[in-house]
Amino acid sequence: MPDDREHGPLDVTTAPPRGAATWDARAGAGAPPDDEGALPPRTQRAALVRRRGATHATAVAELAEETAIALEFNGIAGAVMLATPADLEDFAVGFALTEGIVERASEIYAVEPRVSARGLTLEIDLAAEAFQRMKARRRVLAGRTGCGLCGIDSLEQAIRPLPPRFGRGRTVHAAAFARALRALGPLQPLHAATGASHAVAFCDVNGEVVLLREDVGRHNALDKLVGALARSRTDAENGFILVTSRASTEMVQKAAMARATILVAASAPTAAATRIAAEAGLTLAGFARGDDFNLYAHPERVLA
């Protein structure tokens, strides 16, 4: 496919996000745009029977939606993920970056969602060089919300090479983690409504939440955050990434691909994730609850 398209590269700073599972400190809580069209809703209402001790009653609950989202790169199938149908441009850009399909967001010319009865397709228009790179190391993923490695082609792809660490990153005082954790609650409307989503936030060195994305899958939420960082030209080294989940191998790999230097998880890391963080130069904190946390790799960036 030729590289000299008339429409040029995607404007990563102004292209609006779709959906509302979003927080951007510079713009306030996200709201669905007027052009959302026929995109599936983020939640569905369902009847239930609620039991409390010996009593029961009928009620209606808000349930998080899981939608099959196919990512196609220049017409070639790249992945199918079950995800929250929101922040789709962020998702496409972030997935392409964290999977090494593109090296920078400017290699993506356009992201067009297409709705069908079976789900969503994100048609992603890549620069020729990125498309050739994708074909050389193609991964066809059948992604579940809890699994970021489903469908990889070989064992070598499970633990993939990560980019070299060029910068040392900023140091952060421990109190910044607690401040960010306290701020998360009101910024998670999907979780407040359903109790079934993960959040991933980018926070500055003072613990202020700058960007936040929610999704039923923690890997998807991180991809959406990475896409939002790239589209807003926010340097991940100027703060830390906070996740409301455990720190799995895939989460550490994706954070490293985004050139983050600090990853903070509300739950535990895995042993493999800890080893990869140490090798990648990533500070890894886990069991972050209130003022308490554990440091598993590169503790030197966290000050008392």
Buried (B, 14 or more C-beta within 10 A) or exposed (E): EEEEEEEEBBEBEEBEBBBBBBBBBEEEEBEBEEEBEEBBEBBEEEEEEEEEEEEEEEEEBBBBBBBBBBBBBBEBEBBBBBBBBBBBBBBBBBBBBBBBBBBBBBBBBBBEBEBEEEBBBBBBBBBBEBBEBBEEEBBEBEBBBEBBBEBBEEEEBEBBEBEEBEEEBBEBBBEBBBBBBEBBEEBBBBBEBBEBBBBBBBBBBEBBBBBBBBBBBBBBBBBBBBBBBBBBEBBBBBBBBBBBBBBBBBBBBBBBBBBBBBBBBBBBBBEBBBBBBBBBBBBBBBBBEEEEBEBBBBEEBBEE
